[in-house]
Amino acid sequence: MNDLSQTASLDNYGIHIETEGEFAGWRTWRRDNFETHSGPFYHQVDENGRVRCAFRVAKKHLNGSGNVHGGCFMTFADYCLFALAKSELQGSGVTVGFSCEFLDAAREGELVECDGEVTRAGGSLIFLRGTLRADTRILLTFSGTIKRVKRKAVDASAS
């Protein structure tokens, strides 16, 4: 995995742009310790505004049978929820609902990609769905809900 010295900071949300390797030009979050440890996972926005997410399967992503662990797929899909919702979210959020269907396995070395969409964005909730694929094989379908979170002001006199 690239270390932070090989990425250029993009903004205050911990987004970095990879500058080397297969994912040069792709974005990744570095603020989430679990995703950083589990990934690396990446996303980019194409010229049509479509968000794509991807990761290359490494040995650390595998279960005892040599397939991508279901928890890895779910972690990546949760990452994808936030990448897909970024333009609607415009700040912080938390996953409040998530469901998925496991359809096929992925093996070491394969490129797992996600495409998806926001199906509805309301005042506080954003609903999404997506599909994980390796080449033309559908691996997992998912849907989720993100709740926008407003940061509370800290009262200095309360401490």
Phi and psi in degrees as a GROMACS rama.xvg file:
@    title "Ramachandran Plot"
@    xaxis  label "Phi"
@    yaxis  label "Psi"
@TYPE xy
-66.4718  145.125  ASN-2
-92.6561  174.36  ASP-3
-63.1911  -23.4564  LEU-4
-67.5686  -15.7113  SER-5
-99.7312  11.2683  GLN-6
-127.555  156.065  THR-7
-109.203  129.095  ALA-8
-65.0234  138.27  SER-9
-105.805  -44.4848  LEU-10
-156.621  -176.781  ASP-11
-76.5165  -6.37818  ASN-12
-86.64  8.53073  TYR-13
81.0929  17.158  GLY-14
-83.9529  134.857  ILE-15
-126.532  151.917  HIS-16
-106.193  124.497  ILE-17
-66.6496  140.155  GLU-18
-111.047  -8.21804  THR-19
-137.289  162.306  GLU-20
79.2292  -168.739  GLY-21
-57.0289  -32.8987  GLU-22
-104.539  23.5616  PHE-23
-55.9534  130.675  ALA-24
91.5464  -14.0557  GLY-25
-84.2523  155.997  TRP-26
-100.356  152.309  ARG-27
-148.619  148.564  THR-28
-86.8533  138.594  TRP-29
-115.52  3.66167  ARG-30
-85.7451  -16.2876  ARG-31
-102.466  106.014  ASP-32
-59.6182  -39.3502  ASN-33
-66.3419  -45.7887  PHE-34
-65.3844  -38.3399  GLU-35
-62.5061  -43.0231  THR-36
-68.8092  -40.9063  HIS-37
-76.0902  -33.0785  SER-38
-79.1386  -135.528  GLY-39
-77.1777  143.674  PRO-40
-112.849  148.658  PHE-41
-133.704  158.815  TYR-42
-147.699  157.093  HIS-43
-150.094  160.326  GLN-44
-114.817  124.81  VAL-45
-82.3539  179.339  ASP-46
-62.9821  -18.0985  GLU-47
-95.5885  4.17021  ASN-48
84.7448  4.36283  GLY-49
-79.3633  132.341  ARG-50
-89.3112  131.842  VAL-51
-121.749  141.14  ARG-52
-125.429  151.202  CYS-53
-160.757  159.005  ALA-54
-153.257  153.582  PHE-55
-97.2588  126.004  ARG-56
-68.2949  123.661  VAL-57
-113.016  169.781  ALA-58
-55.1659  -36.9187  LYS-59
-67.3173  -14.1307  LYS-60
-88.1225  -4.35363  HIS-61
-92.9524  151.531  LEU-62
-91.8216  -174.151  ASN-63
-65.2757  -17.1258  GLY-64
-92.5274  -0.556921  SER-65
85.1881  12.7332  GLY-66
-108.387  160.823  ASN-67
-59.4537  131.034  VAL-68
-64.0623  139.29  HIS-69
-57.2807  -35.3627  GLY-70
-65.5372  -32.1042  GLY-71
-67.7487  -45.1971  CYS-72
-57.9443  -43.783  PHE-73
-67.6082  -38.3874  MET-74
-64.3205  -44.45  THR-75
-63.3142  -42.8498  PHE-76
-61.9683  -37.9276  ALA-77
-65.8775  -41.6019  ASP-78
-55.5521  -45.1272  TYR-79
-62.8344  -37.207  CYS-80
-51.0516  -47.4064  LEU-81
-73.8243  -34.7114  PHE-82
-66.2531  -42.9164  ALA-83
-66.8686  -31.435  LEU-84
-93.0441  -2.96946  ALA-85
-51.7442  -44.8731  LYS-86
-69.0508  -30.88  SER-87
-81.676  -34.2169  GLU-88
-69.5709  -49.7536  LEU-89
48.3713  48.7662  GLN-90
149.869  -152.638  GLY-91
-86.565  157.641  SER-92
-161.089  167.971  GLY-93
-133.331  148.061  VAL-94
-75.9755  123.995  THR-95
-112.062  -12.4345  VAL-96
-152.728  141.943  GLY-97
-155.764  132.482  PHE-98
-141.483  153.262  SER-99
-153.456  161.963  CYS-100
-128.287  124.525  GLU-101
-86.1243  123.233  PHE-102
-115.579  -28.914  LEU-103
-158.129  167.687  ASP-104
-101.671  156.56  ALA-105
-123.481  151.482  ALA-106
-117.998  167.3  ARG-107
-54.5184  136.094  GLU-108
93.7315  -18.1927  GLY-109
-75.1295  151.443  GLU-110
-93.5975  120.993  LEU-111
-102.283  125.83  VAL-112
-121.433  154.917  GLU-113
-128.842  138.563  CYS-114
-130.281  154.129  ASP-115
-172.683  -169.95  GLY-116
-157.816  156.067  GLU-117
-80.4026  124.337  VAL-118
-92.774  -26.0961  THR-119
-163.494  138.856  ARG-120
-127.086  113.619  ALA-121
-103.722  -161.634  GLY-122
-63.0519  -43.8651  GLY-123
-124.756  -13.1851  SER-124
-118.898  143.191  LEU-125
-123.844  125.584  ILE-126
-106.248  135.558  PHE-127
-138.987  162.951  LEU-128
-146.848  155.844  ARG-129
-160.536  173.006  GLY-130
-136.973  132.778  THR-131
-98.9011  137.04  LEU-132
-136.272  154.074  ARG-133
-124.279  112.773  ALA-134
56.0188  -122.85  ASP-135
-95.7369  -5.41189  THR-136
-78.2081  126.859  ARG-137
-81.5619  124.452  ILE-138
-98.1833  -39.8616  LEU-139
-157.696  139.744  LEU-140
-114.059  149.066  THR-141
-150.058  159.507  PHE-142
-140.961  153.113  SER-143
-157.942  166.045  GLY-144
-129.505  131.674  THR-145
-112.673  135.817  ILE-146
-102.255  126.96  LYS-147
-64.6149  139.747  ARG-148
-118.79  125.345  VAL-149
-93.7311  129.751  LYS-150
-70.9189  131.157  ARG-151
-85.8084  140.736  LYS-152
-69.7042  139.041  ALA-153
-87.0357  127.837  VAL-154
-89.2703  107.274  ASP-155
-64.8619  -27.2005  ALA-156
-74.5316  -15.9837  SER-157
-77.7789  -13.0052  ALA-158
